[in-house]
Amino acid sequence: MRYAMPRSVVLCLIAAAAPIAVMADEPSEGLVVDWQNRMLTIRGPALPGDVTIHYLEAYCRPGSTDRDWSHTVIPHQSHLLERSDDGKYLVLRDLLADGVVVRHEIQAGVDEVTFRVVAHNPTDQPSQAHWAQPCVRVDRFTGCGRDDARERLPTYVRKCFLYIDGRLTRLPTTPWADQARYVYGQVYGAPGVDRNDLNPRPLSPLVPSCSLTGCYSSDEKMILAMAWEPYQEIFQGVIACLHCDFRIGGLEPGQTKQIRGKIYVVPADIDKLWDRFRRDFPEQAAR
């Protein structure tokens, strides 16, 4: 099915699409970010290599768990609006085929990257944009490569974790699902999210306690972690990637929703990481 973008929205996007440089007063410290061709790159002295994120890989309709992926994805166009000279700040704008406009503010800190997302439906029709996929590539960070990424249990899986029953749980979890429209990988649906609206990969019966998920470095001294509020699912992918996919939940005509996320690059002290997550996402920590 093809979608016609509202002409007014297209004109506004074209007018704002040229990147605007933001001057920096201080030299950059800690992490820096860059974005081009839908790939977000995070660099920093603590990283064993660049972390690349397909940002964003896809915006998705509901009813996706057992459906051809091409019928789930809502096509979108991405544009860079602002980029600071010190690599600390980016602003992106996505225009979805159904007319929805999504603004992303991305701020790099010493050991974290903050995401502030605003999704707005300026049209007179409801949008089926229910969730979106930032695909975080973790092969360099874990030191495991991609050679076996499409196997049932890739090497990098054993470096990954999420929270089950309030406790950090390393992958592979037990049980390990292996039946789905597409194999392999493992999907953990967020609490309260319809199980018909997830990635069409093997669906675990286990339910995450929160959105915090991540992986250990090859020497187990560092953690790369991510979290979003609200979130749709945690997904161990098939290209040495790890997802915490954020939730939009659809948009009525004129409706605006705000979503926020974090990526942490920190020493492997899980108690300190949890304390930061609790401050950043108090609603999830309380649950």
LINJO-V63042 format. One record per pair of residues at least 6 apart in sequence whose C-alpha atoms are under 8 Angstrom apart, sorted by the first residue. I is the first residue (numbers start at 1). GAP is how many residues later the second one is. D is the distance in whole Angstrom. If there is no record, write none. Layout:
# LINJO-V63042
i | gap | d
I | GAP | D
I | GAP | D
This chain:
# LINJO-V63042
i | gap | d
3 | 94 | 6
3 | 95 | 6
4 | 93 | 7
4 | 94 | 7
5 | 91 | 8
5 | 92 | 6
5 | 93 | 6
5 | 94 | 5
6 | 93 | 6
6 | 117 | 8
9 | 90 | 7
9 | 113 | 8
13 | 82 | 8
16 | 65 | 7
17 | 62 | 6
17 | 63 | 6
17 | 64 | 6
18 | 62 | 7
18 | 63 | 6
19 | 61 | 6
19 | 62 | 4
19 | 63 | 5
19 | 64 | 7
20 | 61 | 6
20 | 62 | 5
20 | 63 | 6
21 | 61 | 6
21 | 62 | 5
21 | 63 | 6
21 | 64 | 7
22 | 60 | 7
22 | 61 | 6
22 | 62 | 4
22 | 63 | 6
23 | 61 | 6
23 | 62 | 6
23 | 63 | 8
24 | 60 | 7
24 | 61 | 6
24 | 62 | 6
26 | 60 | 8
27 | 59 | 6
28 | 58 | 5
28 | 59 | 7
28 | 60 | 7
29 | 80 | 8
29 | 81 | 6
30 | 14 | 6
30 | 15 | 7
30 | 79 | 6
30 | 80 | 4
30 | 81 | 6
31 | 11 | 7
31 | 12 | 6
31 | 13 | 4
31 | 14 | 8
31 | 57 | 8
31 | 77 | 6
31 | 78 | 6
31 | 79 | 6
31 | 80 | 6
31 | 81 | 7
31 | 82 | 8
32 | 10 | 6
32 | 11 | 5
32 | 12 | 6
32 | 54 | 8
32 | 55 | 5
32 | 56 | 5
32 | 76 | 6
32 | 77 | 8
33 | 7 | 7
33 | 8 | 6
33 | 9 | 5
33 | 10 | 6
33 | 54 | 5
33 | 55 | 6
33 | 56 | 7
33 | 57 | 8
33 | 75 | 6
34 | 6 | 6
34 | 7 | 5
34 | 8 | 7
34 | 53 | 7
34 | 56 | 8
35 | 6 | 6
35 | 45 | 8
35 | 55 | 8
36 | 44 | 8
38 | 16 | 6
38 | 17 | 5
38 | 18 | 6
38 | 19 | 8
38 | 40 | 7
39 | 13 | 7
39 | 14 | 6
39 | 15 | 5
39 | 16 | 6
39 | 17 | 8
40 | 12 | 6
40 | 13 | 5
40 | 14 | 6
40 | 15 | 6
41 | 9 | 7
41 | 10 | 6
41 | 11 | 5
41 | 12 | 6
42 | 8 | 6
42 | 9 | 5
42 | 10 | 6
43 | 6 | 7
43 | 7 | 5
43 | 8 | 7
44 | 6 | 8
46 | 219 | 8
47 | 94 | 7
47 | 218 | 8
48 | 92 | 7
48 | 93 | 6
49 | 91 | 6
49 | 92 | 6
50 | 90 | 7
51 | 85 | 7
51 | 86 | 6
51 | 87 | 7
51 | 89 | 7
51 | 90 | 7
52 | 84 | 6
52 | 85 | 6
52 | 86 | 8
53 | 81 | 6
53 | 82 | 5
53 | 83 | 4
53 | 84 | 6
54 | 80 | 6
54 | 81 | 5
54 | 82 | 7
54 | 83 | 8
55 | 78 | 7
55 | 79 | 5
55 | 80 | 7
56 | 76 | 7
56 | 77 | 6
56 | 78 | 5
56 | 79 | 7
57 | 75 | 8
57 | 76 | 5
57 | 77 | 6
57 | 78 | 6
58 | 15 | 6
58 | 16 | 7
58 | 17 | 8
58 | 18 | 8
58 | 74 | 6
58 | 75 | 5
58 | 76 | 8
59 | 14 | 6
59 | 15 | 5
59 | 16 | 7
59 | 17 | 8
59 | 70 | 6
59 | 71 | 8
59 | 72 | 6
59 | 73 | 4
59 | 74 | 7
60 | 12 | 5
60 | 13 | 5
60 | 14 | 6
60 | 68 | 8
60 | 69 | 6
60 | 70 | 6
60 | 71 | 5
60 | 72 | 6
61 | 11 | 5
61 | 12 | 6
61 | 13 | 7
61 | 67 | 5
61 | 68 | 5
61 | 69 | 6
61 | 70 | 7
61 | 136 | 8
62 | 10 | 7
62 | 66 | 7
62 | 67 | 8
62 | 68 | 6
62 | 134 | 7
62 | 135 | 5
62 | 136 | 8
63 | 9 | 8
63 | 133 | 5
63 | 134 | 5
63 | 135 | 8
64 | 8 | 6
64 | 132 | 6
64 | 133 | 5
64 | 134 | 6
64 | 135 | 6
64 | 136 | 6
65 | 130 | 7
65 | 131 | 5
65 | 132 | 5
65 | 133 | 5
65 | 134 | 5
65 | 135 | 4
65 | 136 | 7
66 | 114 | 7
66 | 115 | 6
66 | 130 | 7
66 | 134 | 6
67 | 114 | 7
67 | 133 | 7
68 | 113 | 8
69 | 131 | 7
74 | 22 | 7
74 | 23 | 6
74 | 24 | 8
74 | 55 | 7
75 | 21 | 6
75 | 22 | 5
76 | 18 | 6
76 | 19 | 5
76 | 20 | 4
76 | 21 | 6
77 | 17 | 6
77 | 18 | 5
77 | 19 | 7
78 | 14 | 7
78 | 15 | 6
78 | 16 | 4
78 | 17 | 7
79 | 13 | 6
79 | 14 | 5
79 | 15 | 6
80 | 10 | 8
80 | 11 | 6
80 | 12 | 5
80 | 13 | 7
81 | 9 | 8
81 | 10 | 5
81 | 11 | 5
81 | 12 | 7
82 | 7 | 8
82 | 8 | 5
82 | 9 | 5
82 | 10 | 7
83 | 6 | 6
83 | 7 | 5
83 | 8 | 7
84 | 6 | 7
87 | 21 | 8
88 | 19 | 6
88 | 20 | 5
88 | 21 | 7
89 | 16 | 7
89 | 17 | 6
89 | 18 | 5
89 | 19 | 6
90 | 14 | 8
90 | 15 | 6
90 | 16 | 5
90 | 17 | 7
91 | 12 | 7
91 | 13 | 6
91 | 14 | 5
91 | 15 | 6
92 | 11 | 6
92 | 12 | 5
92 | 13 | 7
93 | 8 | 7
93 | 9 | 6
93 | 10 | 5
93 | 11 | 6
94 | 7 | 6
94 | 8 | 5
94 | 9 | 6
95 | 6 | 5
95 | 7 | 7
98 | 29 | 7
99 | 22 | 7
99 | 23 | 7
99 | 24 | 6
100 | 19 | 7
100 | 20 | 6
100 | 21 | 5
100 | 22 | 7
100 | 23 | 7
100 | 27 | 7
101 | 18 | 6
101 | 19 | 5
101 | 20 | 6
101 | 21 | 8
102 | 15 | 7
102 | 16 | 6
102 | 17 | 4
102 | 18 | 6
103 | 14 | 6
103 | 15 | 5
103 | 16 | 6
104 | 11 | 7
104 | 12 | 6
104 | 13 | 5
104 | 14 | 7
105 | 10 | 6
105 | 11 | 5
105 | 12 | 6
106 | 7 | 7
106 | 8 | 6
106 | 9 | 5
106 | 10 | 7
107 | 6 | 6
107 | 7 | 5
107 | 8 | 7
108 | 6 | 6
111 | 153 | 6
111 | 154 | 5
111 | 155 | 6
112 | 150 | 7
112 | 151 | 5
112 | 152 | 4
112 | 153 | 6
113 | 149 | 6
113 | 150 | 5
113 | 151 | 7
114 | 146 | 8
114 | 147 | 6
114 | 148 | 5
114 | 149 | 7
115 | 145 | 5
115 | 146 | 5
115 | 147 | 6
116 | 142 | 7
116 | 143 | 6
116 | 144 | 5
116 | 145 | 7
117 | 141 | 6
117 | 142 | 5
117 | 143 | 6
118 | 138 | 7
118 | 139 | 6
118 | 140 | 5
118 | 141 | 6
119 | 129 | 8
119 | 137 | 6
119 | 138 | 5
119 | 139 | 6
120 | 131 | 7
120 | 134 | 7
120 | 135 | 6
120 | 136 | 4
120 | 137 | 7
121 | 6 | 7
121 | 130 | 6
121 | 131 | 7
121 | 132 | 6
121 | 133 | 5
121 | 134 | 6
121 | 135 | 6
122 | 131 | 6
122 | 132 | 5
122 | 133 | 8
123 | 130 | 6
123 | 131 | 7
124 | 129 | 5
124 | 130 | 7
125 | 127 | 7
125 | 128 | 5
126 | 124 | 7
126 | 125 | 6
126 | 126 | 4
126 | 127 | 5
127 | 123 | 5
127 | 124 | 5
127 | 125 | 6
127 | 126 | 8
128 | 121 | 8
128 | 122 | 5
128 | 123 | 7
129 | 119 | 6
129 | 120 | 7
129 | 121 | 5
129 | 122 | 7
130 | 117 | 6
130 | 118 | 5
130 | 119 | 4
130 | 120 | 5
131 | 101 | 6
131 | 114 | 7
131 | 115 | 6
131 | 116 | 4
131 | 117 | 5
131 | 118 | 7
132 | 113 | 6
132 | 114 | 6
132 | 115 | 7
132 | 116 | 8
133 | 110 | 7
133 | 111 | 8
133 | 112 | 5
133 | 113 | 7
134 | 109 | 6
134 | 110 | 7
134 | 111 | 6
135 | 106 | 6
135 | 107 | 6
135 | 108 | 5
136 | 105 | 5
136 | 106 | 5
136 | 107 | 6
137 | 102 | 7
137 | 103 | 6
137 | 104 | 4
137 | 105 | 7
138 | 18 | 8
138 | 77 | 8
138 | 102 | 6
138 | 103 | 5
138 | 104 | 7
139 | 6 | 5
139 | 7 | 6
139 | 17 | 7
139 | 101 | 5
139 | 102 | 7
141 | 75 | 8
141 | 76 | 5
141 | 77 | 7
141 | 83 | 8
142 | 14 | 6
142 | 17 | 7
142 | 73 | 7
142 | 74 | 6
142 | 75 | 4
142 | 76 | 5
143 | 13 | 8
143 | 74 | 7
143 | 75 | 5
144 | 11 | 6
144 | 12 | 5
144 | 74 | 7
145 | 11 | 8
145 | 95 | 7
146 | 93 | 6
146 | 94 | 6
148 | 6 | 5
148 | 7 | 7
149 | 6 | 7
149 | 7 | 8
149 | 89 | 5
149 | 90 | 5
149 | 91 | 5
150 | 34 | 7
150 | 35 | 8
150 | 88 | 5
150 | 89 | 7
151 | 33 | 7
151 | 87 | 8
152 | 26 | 8
152 | 31 | 8
152 | 32 | 6
152 | 33 | 7
153 | 19 | 8
154 | 86 | 8
156 | 84 | 7
157 | 14 | 6
157 | 15 | 6
157 | 79 | 8
158 | 12 | 7
158 | 13 | 5
158 | 14 | 6
159 | 11 | 7
159 | 12 | 7
159 | 56 | 5
159 | 57 | 5
159 | 58 | 7
159 | 59 | 8
160 | 10 | 6
160 | 11 | 6
160 | 53 | 8
160 | 54 | 6
160 | 55 | 4
160 | 56 | 7
161 | 7 | 7
161 | 8 | 5
161 | 9 | 4
161 | 10 | 6
161 | 52 | 6
161 | 53 | 6
161 | 54 | 6
162 | 6 | 6
162 | 7 | 5
162 | 8 | 7
162 | 9 | 8
162 | 46 | 7
162 | 49 | 8
162 | 50 | 6
162 | 51 | 4
162 | 52 | 7
163 | 6 | 6
163 | 45 | 6
163 | 46 | 5
163 | 47 | 6
163 | 48 | 8
163 | 49 | 7
163 | 50 | 7
164 | 42 | 7
164 | 43 | 7
164 | 44 | 5
164 | 45 | 5
165 | 43 | 7
165 | 44 | 6
166 | 43 | 6
175 | 29 | 7
175 | 30 | 8
176 | 10 | 8
176 | 28 | 7
177 | 9 | 7
177 | 25 | 5
177 | 26 | 6
177 | 27 | 5
177 | 28 | 8
178 | 6 | 7
178 | 7 | 8
178 | 8 | 8
178 | 24 | 5
178 | 25 | 8
179 | 22 | 8
179 | 23 | 5
179 | 24 | 8
180 | 20 | 6
180 | 21 | 5
180 | 22 | 5
180 | 23 | 7
181 | 19 | 6
181 | 20 | 6
181 | 21 | 8
182 | 18 | 6
182 | 19 | 5
182 | 20 | 7
183 | 18 | 6
183 | 19 | 7
184 | 17 | 6
184 | 18 | 7
184 | 53 | 8
184 | 54 | 7
185 | 16 | 6
185 | 17 | 6
185 | 50 | 7
185 | 51 | 5
185 | 52 | 5
185 | 53 | 6
186 | 15 | 6
186 | 16 | 5
186 | 17 | 6
186 | 18 | 6
186 | 49 | 6
186 | 50 | 5
186 | 51 | 7
187 | 11 | 8
187 | 12 | 7
187 | 14 | 6
187 | 15 | 6
187 | 16 | 5
187 | 17 | 6
187 | 46 | 7
187 | 47 | 6
187 | 48 | 5
187 | 49 | 7
188 | 15 | 6
188 | 16 | 6
188 | 17 | 7
188 | 18 | 6
188 | 19 | 6
188 | 20 | 7
188 | 45 | 6
188 | 46 | 5
188 | 47 | 6
189 | 6 | 7
189 | 9 | 7
189 | 14 | 8
189 | 15 | 8
189 | 18 | 6
189 | 19 | 7
189 | 43 | 6
189 | 44 | 4
189 | 45 | 7
190 | 17 | 6
190 | 18 | 6
190 | 20 | 8
190 | 21 | 8
190 | 41 | 7
190 | 42 | 5
190 | 43 | 5
190 | 44 | 7
191 | 16 | 6
191 | 17 | 7
191 | 18 | 8
193 | 39 | 7
198 | 34 | 7
198 | 35 | 7
199 | 36 | 8
208 | 26 | 8
209 | 78 | 8
210 | 74 | 6
210 | 75 | 7
210 | 77 | 8
211 | 15 | 8
211 | 16 | 5
211 | 17 | 6
211 | 18 | 8
211 | 20 | 7
211 | 22 | 8
211 | 23 | 7
211 | 33 | 7
211 | 73 | 8
212 | 13 | 7
212 | 14 | 6
212 | 15 | 5
212 | 16 | 8
212 | 32 | 8
212 | 65 | 7
213 | 12 | 6
213 | 13 | 6
213 | 14 | 7
213 | 21 | 7
213 | 31 | 7
214 | 9 | 7
214 | 10 | 5
214 | 11 | 4
214 | 12 | 6
214 | 28 | 7
215 | 8 | 6
215 | 9 | 5
215 | 10 | 6
216 | 6 | 6
216 | 7 | 5
216 | 8 | 6
216 | 52 | 7
217 | 6 | 6
217 | 7 | 8
220 | 48 | 7
221 | 46 | 6
221 | 47 | 5
222 | 43 | 7
222 | 44 | 6
222 | 45 | 4
222 | 46 | 5
223 | 41 | 8
223 | 42 | 6
223 | 43 | 5
223 | 44 | 6
223 | 45 | 5
224 | 39 | 7
224 | 40 | 6
224 | 41 | 5
224 | 42 | 7
225 | 38 | 6
225 | 39 | 5
225 | 40 | 7
226 | 18 | 7
226 | 35 | 7
226 | 36 | 6
226 | 37 | 4
226 | 38 | 6
227 | 17 | 6
227 | 34 | 6
227 | 35 | 5
227 | 36 | 7
228 | 16 | 7
228 | 17 | 7
228 | 18 | 6
228 | 31 | 7
228 | 32 | 6
228 | 33 | 4
228 | 34 | 7
229 | 17 | 7
229 | 18 | 8
229 | 30 | 6
229 | 31 | 6
229 | 32 | 6
229 | 52 | 7
230 | 16 | 6
230 | 17 | 5
230 | 18 | 8
230 | 29 | 6
230 | 30 | 8
231 | 13 | 7
231 | 14 | 6
231 | 15 | 4
231 | 16 | 5
232 | 12 | 8
232 | 13 | 6
232 | 14 | 5
232 | 15 | 5
233 | 10 | 8
233 | 11 | 6
233 | 12 | 6
233 | 13 | 7
234 | 8 | 8
234 | 9 | 6
234 | 10 | 5
234 | 11 | 6
235 | 7 | 6
235 | 8 | 5
235 | 9 | 6
235 | 10 | 8
236 | 6 | 5
236 | 7 | 6
237 | 6 | 7
246 | 13 | 8
247 | 12 | 8
248 | 9 | 7
248 | 11 | 8
251 | 6 | 8
266 | 7 | 8
277 | 8 | 8
278 | 6 | 8
278 | 7 | 5
